[in-house]
Amino acid sequence: MNTRSNLARGYTFALISAVFLSTTAIFIRHLTLTYDLPAIILAFWRDLFVFLTLLLILVLGRRSLLRVDRTQLRYLMLYGLVLSLFNALWTLSVSLNGAAVATVLAYCSAGFTALLGWWLLKERLGWGKLLAVGLSLAGCVLVSGALDPAAWRLNLPGITTGILSGLGYAVYTLMGRSASQRGLNPWTTLLYTFGCAAVFLLVFNLLSGGHLPGAAIHAEDLLWLGKAWAGWGILVLLAAGPTLAGFGLYNVSLTHLPSSVANLVVTLEPAFTAAFAYYLLGETLTWIQAAGSLLILGGVIFLRFYEGWSAGAERSGAEPAAL
């Protein structure tokens, strides 16, 4: 498959992934506001329902994808631990910051991913990618309100949690790219990582003793929703719909794109989330935050043209400048 076709496929999967993922914060925000569902308990059930849904789909349709080489199990367990930490931080960030701002803060991962991908996976870090990262990070700063010192004084835990979720997203992305390089099918990877993440999140809930924010204090707290069947339905829908499709397609995009490029494309998610949050939750963005969203969008559009030019330059033998 030629490079341009690979890029087109990768961008398409990453873009569709961003649309699906942009709705997850809306579901999470609704569950935390309506049912006061603690973040780590929510993250556990979300990951468990993703695992069970995908397991059922593969058992019925693609049993061959259930098999994995034993030599890869340790890697997948580590990947699951990273996912559990990212999901816990992300869910807590949504409860502290709101859907729109939490989503944007998570995408400080763009800078982390570009630098770590260059360092660990030997991915090219040309001037165009650096410019796209800069635009994305500038947009994240504007949307999060991080330029206002009062934001740090009034919501330091929320902003810190959001930035840490971005670091977790970056590591998750790098491991997804590494998994594709190991020859692991993206849906097999998704099954095992979400299964392992659910186990780790269960341990976090049962052993935290109330010391971990958003975790269960007592074992019975895991059934927080009780007989609130509508809440359970929304939780299942969150897992079986946008989470499964969003993360699955993101993993597929990582088989076609470098980790930093895939992560930058999905930074379009905040713009989609902001629109959904406005219509469904009544959350609004200031003109500064809207300008930040446009910076992120501009960075992604520029990156697409830059990557296409780079692919053409490589075929003609004129390698673009890179670090």
Order of alpha helices (4+ residues) and beta strands (2+ residues): alpha-alpha-alpha-alpha-alpha-alpha-alpha-alpha-alpha-alpha-alpha-alpha-alpha-alpha
